[in-house]
Amino acid sequence: MIINYSEVAVKELIDEVLDDYARNNPNTCTCERCKDDIMALALNNLPVKYVSSEQGEIYTKVVYDQIGGKAQVIAAIMSAIQKVQKNPRH
């Protein structure tokens, strides 16, 4: 199975980042449509990291954690939250 590790990373972090942001910005919508829009925007601004095995996924996760990949994912999610908050589609 081929997966995009950037997508895995966004899915792992989006709830935590969105909840933290919403705590400080009470008007932030956390509905599924807005969440999907946030994920799509974040993924469009991250490099694609395809892996085809569990070993590849583990290796990519370690590399991501070591070289600031997690911070890059969080920054992409935060930017996407702000864009969606300004222009919600509902």
The 8 nearest C-alpha neighbors of each residue, nearest first, counted from 0:
[[1, 51, 2, 52, 50, 53, 49, 3],
 [0, 2, 51, 50, 49, 3, 52, 4],
 [3, 1, 49, 50, 4, 51, 0, 6],
 [2, 4, 49, 48, 5, 6, 47, 50],
 [5, 3, 7, 48, 6, 49, 2, 8],
 [4, 6, 8, 3, 7, 48, 47, 9],
 [7, 5, 9, 4, 8, 3, 10, 42],
 [6, 8, 4, 10, 5, 9, 11, 3],
 [7, 9, 5, 11, 6, 10, 4, 12],
 [10, 8, 6, 12, 11, 7, 13, 5],
 [11, 9, 7, 8, 13, 12, 6, 14],
 [12, 10, 8, 9, 13, 7, 14, 15],
 [13, 11, 9, 15, 10, 14, 16, 8],
 [12, 14, 16, 15, 10, 9, 17, 11],
 [15, 13, 17, 16, 12, 18, 11, 10],
 [14, 16, 18, 17, 13, 12, 19, 11],
 [17, 15, 19, 13, 18, 14, 20, 12],
 [16, 18, 20, 14, 19, 15, 13, 21],
 [19, 17, 21, 15, 20, 16, 14, 22],
 [20, 18, 16, 22, 17, 21, 15, 23],
 [19, 21, 17, 23, 22, 18, 24, 16],
 [22, 20, 24, 18, 27, 25, 23, 19],
 [21, 23, 19, 20, 24, 25, 18, 17],
 [22, 24, 21, 20, 25, 19, 18, 27],
 [25, 23, 21, 22, 26, 27, 20, 19],
 [24, 26, 21, 27, 22, 23, 28, 20],
 [27, 25, 24, 28, 21, 84, 23, 22],
 [26, 28, 21, 25, 24, 84, 29, 20],
 [27, 29, 30, 26, 33, 84, 21, 87],
 [28, 30, 34, 33, 27, 31, 17, 21],
 [29, 31, 33, 32, 28, 34, 35, 27],
 [32, 30, 34, 33, 35, 29, 36, 28],
 [33, 31, 35, 34, 30, 36, 88, 89],
 [34, 32, 36, 35, 30, 31, 37, 29],
 [33, 35, 31, 37, 32, 36, 29, 30],
 [36, 34, 38, 32, 37, 33, 31, 39],
 [35, 37, 33, 39, 34, 38, 40, 32],
 [38, 36, 34, 79, 40, 35, 39, 80],
 [37, 39, 35, 41, 36, 40, 42, 34],
 [40, 38, 36, 42, 41, 37, 43, 35],
 [41, 39, 43, 37, 42, 79, 38, 36],
 [40, 42, 75, 76, 38, 44, 43, 39],
 [43, 41, 45, 39, 44, 40, 38, 6],
 [42, 44, 40, 41, 45, 39, 46, 38],
 [45, 43, 41, 42, 75, 40, 46, 39],
 [46, 44, 42, 43, 47, 41, 5, 75],
 [45, 47, 48, 44, 5, 42, 43, 3],
 [46, 48, 5, 49, 3, 45, 4, 42],
 [49, 47, 4, 3, 5, 46, 50, 59],
 [48, 50, 3, 2, 4, 47, 1, 51],
 [51, 49, 55, 2, 1, 56, 52, 3],
 [50, 52, 1, 0, 2, 55, 49, 53],
 [53, 51, 55, 54, 50, 56, 0, 1],
 [52, 54, 56, 55, 57, 51, 50, 58],
 [53, 55, 57, 52, 56, 58, 51, 59],
 [56, 54, 52, 58, 53, 57, 50, 59],
 [55, 57, 53, 59, 54, 58, 50, 60],
 [58, 56, 60, 54, 55, 59, 53, 61],
 [57, 59, 55, 61, 60, 56, 54, 62],
 [58, 60, 62, 56, 61, 57, 63, 55],
 [61, 59, 63, 57, 58, 62, 56, 64],
 [62, 60, 64, 58, 63, 59, 65, 57],
 [61, 63, 59, 65, 64, 60, 66, 58],
 [64, 62, 68, 60, 61, 65, 66, 59],
 [63, 65, 61, 62, 68, 69, 67, 66],
 [66, 64, 62, 63, 67, 61, 68, 69],
 [67, 65, 63, 68, 64, 62, 69, 61],
 [66, 68, 70, 69, 65, 64, 63, 71],
 [67, 69, 63, 71, 70, 66, 64, 72],
 [68, 70, 72, 71, 67, 64, 63, 73],
 [71, 69, 73, 67, 68, 72, 74, 64],
 [70, 72, 68, 74, 69, 73, 75, 67],
 [73, 71, 69, 75, 70, 74, 76, 68],
 [72, 74, 70, 76, 75, 71, 77, 69],
 [75, 73, 77, 71, 72, 76, 70, 78],
 [76, 74, 41, 72, 78, 73, 77, 79],
 [77, 75, 79, 73, 41, 74, 78, 80],
 [78, 76, 80, 74, 79, 75, 73, 81],
 [77, 79, 75, 81, 76, 80, 74, 82],
 [78, 80, 37, 76, 82, 77, 81, 40],
 [81, 79, 77, 83, 78, 82, 37, 84],
 [80, 82, 84, 78, 79, 83, 85, 77],
 [83, 81, 79, 85, 84, 80, 86, 78],
 [82, 84, 86, 87, 80, 85, 81, 79],
 [83, 85, 81, 82, 86, 87, 80, 27],
 [86, 84, 82, 83, 81, 87, 80, 27],
 [85, 87, 83, 84, 82, 88, 81, 89],
 [88, 86, 83, 89, 84, 85, 33, 28],
 [89, 87, 86, 33, 32, 83, 36, 84],
 [88, 87, 32, 33, 86, 30, 28, 83]]
